[in-house]
């Protein structure tokens, strides 16, 4: 019986961490889209990049020069 309780706690803990990670990726996507908009670049494209790459996407868009 205790293994069932421990298993449920572990699954609950892992699923809550997964939710926070997905939310963080989404926030990185929004931030990347905003920065891309200020640099005259595709906001939707950079939203996808930021969502998939997270912090790495944020670093990339930060160093990409402004598109004129």
MOPAC internal coordinates of N, CA, C and O (Angstrom, degrees):
PM7 1SCF
backbone

  N    0.0000 0     0.00 0     0.00 0    0    0    0
  C    1.4515 1     0.00 0     0.00 0    1    0    0
  C    1.5277 1   111.24 1     0.00 0    2    1    0
  O    1.2310 1   119.59 1   143.17 1    3    2    1
  N    1.3237 1   118.39 1   -36.83 1    3    2    1
  C    1.4579 1   119.42 1  -178.86 1    5    3    2
  C    1.5173 1   112.19 1   -67.40 1    6    5    3
  O    1.2310 1   119.58 1   148.28 1    7    6    5
  N    1.3178 1   118.40 1   -31.72 1    7    6    5
  C    1.4611 1   118.80 1   178.62 1    9    7    6
  C    1.5172 1   110.88 1   -66.37 1   10    9    7
  O    1.2310 1   119.68 1   148.20 1   11   10    9
  N    1.3284 1   118.22 1   -31.80 1   11   10    9
  C    1.4575 1   120.19 1   176.90 1   13   11   10
  C    1.5281 1   110.78 1   -65.98 1   14   13   11
  O    1.2310 1   120.23 1   137.17 1   15   14   13
  N    1.3269 1   117.17 1   -42.83 1   15   14   13
  C    1.4578 1   120.74 1   179.87 1   17   15   14
  C    1.5283 1   110.27 1   -66.11 1   18   17   15
  O    1.2310 1   120.47 1   135.82 1   19   18   17
  N    1.3384 1   116.70 1   -44.18 1   19   18   17
  C    1.4642 1   120.11 1   179.24 1   21   19   18
  C    1.5202 1   109.76 1   -64.06 1   22   21   19
  O    1.2310 1   119.78 1   139.84 1   23   22   21
  N    1.3122 1   118.03 1   -40.16 1   23   22   21
  C    1.4590 1   121.26 1   178.36 1   25   23   22
  C    1.5107 1   111.66 1   -63.02 1   26   25   23
  O    1.2310 1   119.99 1   139.55 1   27   26   25
  N    1.3313 1   117.62 1   -40.45 1   27   26   25
  C    1.4583 1   120.79 1   179.16 1   29   27   26
  C    1.5244 1   111.05 1   -67.09 1   30   29   27
  O    1.2310 1   120.28 1   140.64 1   31   30   29
  N    1.3232 1   117.07 1   -39.36 1   31   30   29
  C    1.4580 1   120.60 1   178.76 1   33   31   30
  C    1.5217 1   109.86 1   -64.92 1   34   33   31
  O    1.2310 1   120.06 1   137.53 1   35   34   33
  N    1.3288 1   117.48 1   -42.47 1   35   34   33
  C    1.4544 1   121.22 1   180.00 1   37   35   34
  C    1.5207 1   111.07 1   -64.09 1   38   37   35
  O    1.2310 1   119.98 1   135.95 1   39   38   37
  N    1.3239 1   117.64 1   -44.05 1   39   38   37
  C    1.4578 1   120.94 1   178.72 1   41   39   38
  C    1.5229 1   110.63 1   -63.81 1   42   41   39
  O    1.2310 1   119.83 1   138.70 1   43   42   41
  N    1.3154 1   117.93 1   -41.30 1   43   42   41
  C    1.4576 1   121.46 1   178.09 1   45   43   42
  C    1.5170 1   111.85 1   -63.57 1   46   45   43
  O    1.2310 1   120.66 1   139.44 1   47   46   45
  N    1.3253 1   116.34 1   -40.56 1   47   46   45
  C    1.4590 1   121.33 1   179.87 1   49   47   46
  C    1.5213 1   110.93 1   -66.54 1   50   49   47
  O    1.2310 1   120.53 1   135.08 1   51   50   49
  N    1.3180 1   116.60 1   -44.92 1   51   50   49
  C    1.4631 1   121.16 1  -179.51 1   53   51   50
  C    1.5252 1   110.65 1   -65.93 1   54   53   51
  O    1.2310 1   119.90 1   138.81 1   55   54   53
  N    1.3164 1   117.81 1   -41.19 1   55   54   53
  C    1.4657 1   119.60 1  -179.72 1   57   55   54
  C    1.5228 1   111.28 1   -67.94 1   58   57   55
  O    1.2310 1   119.43 1   145.56 1   59   58   57
  N    1.3262 1   118.69 1   -34.44 1   59   58   57
  C    1.4603 1   119.50 1   177.97 1   61   59   58
  C    1.5258 1   110.70 1   -70.57 1   62   61   59
  O    1.2310 1   119.67 1   143.66 1   63   62   61
  N    1.3210 1   118.24 1   -36.34 1   63   62   61
  C    1.4688 1   120.98 1   175.63 1   65   63   62
  C    1.5235 1   109.57 1   -64.64 1   66   65   63
  O    1.2310 1   120.34 1   138.58 1   67   66   65
  N    1.3269 1   116.96 1   -41.42 1   67   66   65
  C    1.4659 1   121.25 1   179.05 1   69   67   66
  C    1.5256 1   110.63 1   -60.28 1   70   69   67
  O    1.2310 1   119.85 1   139.24 1   71   70   69
  N    1.3071 1   117.89 1   -40.76 1   71   70   69
  C    1.4646 1   121.47 1   178.99 1   73   71   70
  C    1.5281 1   110.56 1   -62.92 1   74   73   71
  O    1.2310 1   120.23 1   136.67 1   75   74   73
  N    1.3284 1   117.17 1   -43.33 1   75   74   73
  C    1.4630 1   120.66 1   178.98 1   77   75   74
  C    1.5335 1   111.42 1   -64.75 1   78   77   75
  O    1.2310 1   120.20 1   142.25 1   79   78   77
  N    1.3184 1   117.22 1   -37.75 1   79   78   77
  C    1.4620 1   120.66 1   178.76 1   81   79   78
  C    1.5263 1   110.44 1   -66.11 1   82   81   79
  O    1.2310 1   119.99 1   137.08 1   83   82   81
  N    1.3222 1   117.62 1   -42.92 1   83   82   81
  C    1.4659 1   121.22 1   178.53 1   85   83   82
  C    1.5252 1   110.31 1   -63.07 1   86   85   83
  O    1.2310 1   120.08 1   138.30 1   87   86   85
  N    1.3181 1   117.45 1   -41.70 1   87   86   85
  C    1.4637 1   120.94 1   177.55 1   89   87   86
  C    1.5308 1   110.57 1   -63.53 1   90   89   87
  O    1.2310 1   120.16 1   138.45 1   91   90   89
  N    1.3253 1   117.30 1   -41.55 1   91   90   89
  C    1.4689 1   120.96 1   178.64 1   93   91   90
  C    1.5232 1   110.49 1   -63.39 1   94   93   91
  O    1.2310 1   119.43 1   137.01 1   95   94   93
  N    1.3407 1   118.69 1   -42.99 1   95   94   93
  C    1.4640 1   121.34 1   177.41 1   97   95   94
  C    1.5212 1   110.52 1   -60.24 1   98   97   95
  O    1.2310 1   120.41 1   137.56 1   99   98   97
  N    1.3110 1   116.83 1   -42.44 1   99   98   97
  C    1.4564 1   121.37 1   179.62 1  101   99   98
  C    1.5313 1   110.59 1   -62.53 1  102  101   99
  O    1.2310 1   120.47 1   138.53 1  103  102  101
  N    1.3271 1   116.71 1   -41.47 1  103  102  101
  C    1.4709 1   120.95 1   178.19 1  105  103  102
  C    1.5268 1   110.53 1   -65.02 1  106  105  103
  O    1.2310 1   120.03 1   138.30 1  107  106  105
  N    1.3356 1   117.55 1   -41.70 1  107  106  105
  C    1.4648 1   120.09 1   175.61 1  109  107  106
  C    1.5242 1   110.49 1   -59.95 1  110  109  107
  O    1.2310 1   120.08 1   141.02 1  111  110  109
  N    1.3171 1   117.46 1   -38.98 1  111  110  109
  C    1.4604 1   121.12 1   177.21 1  113  111  110
  C    1.5161 1   112.12 1   -61.59 1  114  113  111
  O    1.2310 1   120.55 1   136.82 1  115  114  113
  N    1.3195 1   116.56 1   -43.18 1  115  114  113
  C    1.4683 1   121.02 1   178.87 1  117  115  114
  C    1.5304 1   110.90 1   -64.58 1  118  117  115
  O    1.2310 1   120.39 1   136.61 1  119  118  117
  N    1.3130 1   116.85 1   -43.39 1  119  118  117
  C    1.4647 1   120.57 1   179.53 1  121  119  118
  C    1.5262 1   110.69 1   -64.19 1  122  121  119
  O    1.2310 1   120.28 1   136.81 1  123  122  121
  N    1.3303 1   117.08 1   -43.19 1  123  122  121
  C    1.4655 1   120.72 1   178.45 1  125  123  122
  C    1.5226 1   110.73 1   -62.91 1  126  125  123
  O    1.2310 1   119.99 1   139.56 1  127  126  125
  N    1.3232 1   117.63 1   -40.44 1  127  126  125
  C    1.4651 1   121.09 1   178.70 1  129  127  126
  C    1.5220 1   110.59 1   -63.50 1  130  129  127
  O    1.2310 1   120.32 1   139.38 1  131  130  129
  N    1.3164 1   116.99 1   -40.62 1  131  130  129
  C    1.4665 1   120.64 1   179.06 1  133  131  130
  C    1.5241 1   110.51 1   -63.47 1  134  133  131
  O    1.2310 1   120.33 1   131.64 1  135  134  133
  N    1.3336 1   116.98 1   -48.36 1  135  134  133
  C    1.4633 1   120.67 1  -179.48 1  137  135  134
  C    1.5260 1   110.37 1   -62.92 1  138  137  135
  O    1.2310 1   120.59 1   140.21 1  139  138  137
  N    1.3296 1   116.48 1   -39.79 1  139  138  137
  C    1.4636 1   120.39 1   178.57 1  141  139  138
  C    1.5272 1   110.45 1   -62.36 1  142  141  139
  O    1.2310 1   119.99 1   141.81 1  143  142  141
  N    1.3029 1   117.63 1   -38.19 1  143  142  141
  C    1.4599 1   121.06 1   177.77 1  145  143  142
  C    1.5157 1   112.50 1   -63.81 1  146  145  143
  O    1.2310 1   120.33 1   143.06 1  147  146  145
  N    1.3188 1   116.98 1   -36.94 1  147  146  145
  C    1.4606 1   120.01 1   178.13 1  149  147  146
  C    1.5197 1   111.77 1   -72.20 1  150  149  147
  O    1.2310 1   120.36 1   160.99 1  151  150  149
  N    1.3372 1   116.92 1   -19.01 1  151  150  149
  C    1.4621 1   121.49 1   179.40 1  153  151  150
  C    1.5271 1   112.07 1  -104.16 1  154  153  151
  O    1.2310 1   120.37 1  -163.48 1  155  154  153
  N    1.3289 1   116.89 1    16.52 1  155  154  153
  C    1.4654 1   123.29 1   179.57 1  157  155  154
  C    1.5332 1   112.41 1    55.51 1  158  157  155
  O    1.2310 1   120.64 1  -135.58 1  159  158  157
  N    1.3073 1   116.37 1    44.42 1  159  158  157
  C    1.4605 1   121.92 1   177.48 1  161  159  158
  C    1.5212 1   108.79 1  -119.75 1  162  161  159
  O    1.2310 1   120.56 1   -10.61 1  163  162  161
  N    1.3200 1   116.53 1   169.39 1  163  162  161
  C    1.4618 1   121.95 1  -176.92 1  165  163  162
  C    1.5306 1   111.16 1   -64.86 1  166  165  163
  O    1.2310 1   120.84 1   -65.25 1  167  166  165
  N    1.3178 1   116.01 1   114.75 1  167  166  165
  C    1.4582 1   119.69 1  -179.84 1  169  167  166
  C    1.5199 1   111.36 1   -68.72 1  170  169  167
  O    1.2310 1   120.39 1   138.25 1  171  170  169
  N    1.3322 1   116.85 1   -41.75 1  171  170  169
  C    1.4633 1   119.39 1  -179.45 1  173  171  170
  C    1.5246 1   111.14 1   -65.09 1  174  173  171
  O    1.2310 1   120.52 1   136.08 1  175  174  173
  N    1.3225 1   116.61 1   -43.92 1  175  174  173
  C    1.4608 1   120.13 1   179.00 1  177  175  174
  C    1.5165 1   112.45 1   -60.67 1  178  177  175
  O    1.2310 1   121.10 1   136.34 1  179  178  177
  N    1.3228 1   115.50 1   -43.66 1  179  178  177
  C    1.4608 1   119.05 1  -179.74 1  181  179  178
  C    1.5267 1   112.19 1   -74.71 1  182  181  179
  O    1.2310 1   120.25 1   155.73 1  183  182  181
  N    1.3303 1   117.14 1   -24.27 1  183  182  181
  C    1.4632 1   119.06 1   172.02 1  185  183  182
  C    1.5225 1   109.83 1   -63.90 1  186  185  183
  O    1.2310 1   120.85 1   136.09 1  187  186  185
  N    1.3312 1   115.98 1   -43.91 1  187  186  185
  C    1.4648 1   120.20 1   178.90 1  189  187  186
  C    1.5280 1   110.29 1   -64.21 1  190  189  187
  O    1.2310 1   120.39 1   134.92 1  191  190  189
  N    1.3352 1   116.87 1   -45.08 1  191  190  189
  C    1.4690 1   120.59 1   178.82 1  193  191  190
  C    1.5249 1   110.61 1   -60.62 1  194  193  191
  O    1.2310 1   120.55 1   133.74 1  195  194  193
  N    1.3236 1   116.56 1   -46.26 1  195  194  193
  C    1.4658 1   120.32 1  -179.78 1  197  195  194
  C    1.5110 1   112.56 1   -65.00 1  198  197  195
  O    1.2310 1   120.20 1   144.84 1  199  198  197
  N    1.3282 1   117.23 1   -35.16 1  199  198  197
  C    1.4519 1   120.31 1   178.88 1  201  199  198
  C    1.5301 1   111.06 1   -69.98 1  202  201  199
  O    1.2310 1   120.49 1   140.11 1  203  202  201
  N    1.3112 1   116.66 1   -39.89 1  203  202  201
  C    1.4649 1   119.73 1  -178.23 1  205  203  202
  C    1.5277 1   113.14 1   -78.09 1  206  205  203
  O    1.2310 1   120.20 1   143.00 1  207  206  205
  N    1.3372 1   117.21 1   -37.00 1  207  206  205
  C    1.4641 1   120.40 1  -175.13 1  209  207  206
  C    1.5258 1   114.17 1  -100.53 1  210  209  207
  O    1.2310 1   120.09 1   164.61 1  211  210  209
  N    1.3191 1   117.43 1   -15.39 1  211  210  209
  C    1.4595 1   120.44 1   177.94 1  213  211  210
  C    1.5170 1   112.37 1    66.04 1  214  213  211
  O    1.2310 1   120.78 1    52.86 1  215  214  213
  N    1.3249 1   116.11 1  -127.14 1  215  214  213
  C    1.4574 1   122.31 1  -175.64 1  217  215  214
  C    1.5260 1   111.55 1   -62.57 1  218  217  215
  O    1.2310 1   119.94 1   144.76 1  219  218  217
  N    1.3235 1   117.72 1   -35.24 1  219  218  217
  C    1.4603 1   121.19 1   178.45 1  221  219  218
  C    1.5255 1   110.67 1   -62.84 1  222  221  219
  O    1.2310 1   119.95 1   139.47 1  223  222  221
  N    1.3138 1   117.71 1   -40.53 1  223  222  221
  C    1.4581 1   120.77 1   176.18 1  225  223  222
  C    1.5184 1   112.12 1   -63.19 1  226  225  223
  O    1.2310 1   120.68 1   143.41 1  227  226  225
  N    1.3173 1   116.30 1   -36.59 1  227  226  225
  C    1.4648 1   121.07 1   177.31 1  229  227  226
  C    1.5252 1   110.88 1   -64.75 1  230  229  227
  O    1.2310 1   120.25 1   139.08 1  231  230  229
  N    1.3078 1   117.13 1   -40.92 1  231  230  229
  C    1.4622 1   120.94 1   177.94 1  233  231  230
  C    1.5301 1   110.32 1   -64.44 1  234  233  231
  O    1.2310 1   120.87 1   137.44 1  235  234  233
  N    1.3447 1   115.95 1   -42.56 1  235  234  233
  C    1.4708 1   119.66 1  -178.40 1  237  235  234
  C    1.5252 1   111.15 1   -63.42 1  238  237  235
  O    1.2310 1   119.73 1   132.44 1  239  238  237
  N    1.3179 1   118.13 1   -47.56 1  239  238  237
  C    1.4656 1   120.07 1  -178.60 1  241  239  238
  C    1.5301 1   111.05 1   -68.20 1  242  241  239
  O    1.2310 1   120.18 1   154.17 1  243  242  241
  N    1.3176 1   117.27 1   -25.83 1  243  242  241
  C    1.4612 1   120.17 1   178.93 1  245  243  242
  C    1.5312 1   111.17 1   -70.28 1  246  245  243
  O    1.2310 1   119.98 1   148.56 1  247  246  245
  N    1.3367 1   117.64 1   -31.44 1  247  246  245
  C    1.4606 1   119.85 1  -177.06 1  249  247  246
  C    1.5287 1   113.02 1   -97.32 1  250  249  247
  O    1.2310 1   119.76 1   169.12 1  251  250  249
  N    1.3262 1   118.06 1   -10.88 1  251  250  249
  C    1.4565 1   121.41 1   177.70 1  253  251  250
  C    1.5262 1   108.60 1   -69.71 1  254  253  251
  O    1.2310 1   120.04 1   -46.45 1  255  254  253
  N    1.3410 1   117.52 1   133.55 1  255  254  253
  C    1.4666 1   119.35 1  -178.41 1  257  255  254
  C    1.5319 1   111.93 1   -70.32 1  258  257  255
  O    1.2310 1   121.46 1   -18.78 1  259  258  257
  N    1.3124 1   114.81 1   161.22 1  259  258  257
  C    1.4678 1   121.29 1   179.09 1  261  259  258
  C    1.5217 1   110.31 1   -67.94 1  262  261  259
  O    1.2310 1   120.65 1   -44.07 1  263  262  261
  N    1.3247 1   116.36 1   135.93 1  263  262  261
  C    1.4550 1   122.72 1   179.29 1  265  263  262
  C    1.5214 1   109.12 1   -88.20 1  266  265  263
  O    1.2310 1   120.10 1   -59.82 1  267  266  265
  N    1.3271 1   117.42 1   120.18 1  267  266  265
  C    1.4698 1   119.78 1  -176.19 1  269  267  266
  C    1.4570 1   113.05 1  -106.80 1  270  269  267
  O    1.2310 1   120.10 1   180.00 1  271  270  269

